[in-house]
């Protein structure tokens, strides 16, 4: 299998606004045809990073490379890319067809070819042909998302940038469009670079994810790598609901938790920086035990509450001053009552040791 080539390269990319460093010395390669997502909280610098790649902001320092060529000074309209904004920026006084054809019209493409291409894109994005003459203001939220995608694809860009396009729509529609975006990526083979504050969104769609914090990309990996081996406590907690216990290492494969009365846990024999750190256990890795012998690690507590999540059930178990989260498939649900004294446990392989 041929090695994938980088279509985009970031070298020491930095952007400052006065004394604020929004993007701080970022190095990154995006492979051709990849779906790469930047995830981070508000203010982490992800939108500023994307705007520099699209040519809407100039870097304070560093370079943006397109197939190895520096493009810092190339204006946005001369880059082989297109950006979808959160607002979508559709022309509300125009029809769906006119929106989709806009970039082609600006390039002087004849009317007949414009219409043919627009109809092909509407079909690709699962929109009826009669939408061509529909005013875009009469479209639903999901339909407007598809119109914006069709308009972006009409210019045949090599790279599509997405600035949180699904953040303002309801959960059910968002889940549908996540799947459609991933299918569209596979169908077109184009390079997608996407930013979001939703890790769940990134996990569904991405080939690789970059976690951004305070202007820096602090971890890059596949969704599975990020989820199973977070680099630090910030990444582990940003990845979703987790159980985090402050611990110190007492030997190879052993840690103790001062907040739980120095109870000892068995972990994979990995070093913790400076001998202390955090033990992270995913809720789905914790299980209810009939006896302490059923797992390498265990804690005794009281079942505080339970929450139905459709196919799953989530439980909160109070252990001393801490609240632990346990999540099970419905067929594995706990068959007891609230306020029961319970034993919860997990295996060493399911423990993740991270630094601060």
Secondary structure as GFF3:
##gff-version 3
##sequence-region A 1 356
A	DSSP	beta_strand	6	17	.	.	.	ID=ss1
A	DSSP	beta_strand	20	31	.	.	.	ID=ss2
A	DSSP	beta_strand	35	39	.	.	.	ID=ss3
A	DSSP	alpha_helix	46	54	.	.	.	ID=ss4
A	DSSP	beta_strand	61	66	.	.	.	ID=ss5
A	DSSP	beta_strand	69	70	.	.	.	ID=ss6
A	DSSP	three_ten_helix	76	78	.	.	.	ID=ss7
A	DSSP	beta_strand	81	84	.	.	.	ID=ss8
A	DSSP	alpha_helix	96	106	.	.	.	ID=ss9
A	DSSP	alpha_helix	111	124	.	.	.	ID=ss10
A	DSSP	three_ten_helix	129	133	.	.	.	ID=ss11
A	DSSP	three_ten_helix	136	138	.	.	.	ID=ss12
A	DSSP	alpha_helix	141	154	.	.	.	ID=ss13
A	DSSP	beta_strand	159	163	.	.	.	ID=ss14
A	DSSP	alpha_helix	171	188	.	.	.	ID=ss15
A	DSSP	beta_strand	191	196	.	.	.	ID=ss16
A	DSSP	alpha_helix	199	205	.	.	.	ID=ss17
A	DSSP	beta_strand	208	213	.	.	.	ID=ss18
A	DSSP	beta_strand	216	221	.	.	.	ID=ss19
A	DSSP	alpha_helix	223	228	.	.	.	ID=ss20
A	DSSP	alpha_helix	233	238	.	.	.	ID=ss21
A	DSSP	beta_strand	242	251	.	.	.	ID=ss22
A	DSSP	beta_strand	254	257	.	.	.	ID=ss23
A	DSSP	three_ten_helix	258	260	.	.	.	ID=ss24
A	DSSP	beta_strand	263	266	.	.	.	ID=ss25
A	DSSP	three_ten_helix	273	275	.	.	.	ID=ss26
A	DSSP	beta_strand	276	282	.	.	.	ID=ss27
A	DSSP	three_ten_helix	283	285	.	.	.	ID=ss28
A	DSSP	beta_strand	287	289	.	.	.	ID=ss29
A	DSSP	three_ten_helix	292	294	.	.	.	ID=ss30
A	DSSP	beta_strand	297	309	.	.	.	ID=ss31
A	DSSP	beta_strand	312	319	.	.	.	ID=ss32
A	DSSP	beta_strand	322	329	.	.	.	ID=ss33
A	DSSP	three_ten_helix	330	332	.	.	.	ID=ss34
A	DSSP	beta_strand	341	346	.	.	.	ID=ss35
A	DSSP	three_ten_helix	348	350	.	.	.	ID=ss36
A	DSSP	beta_strand	351	354	.	.	.	ID=ss37
###
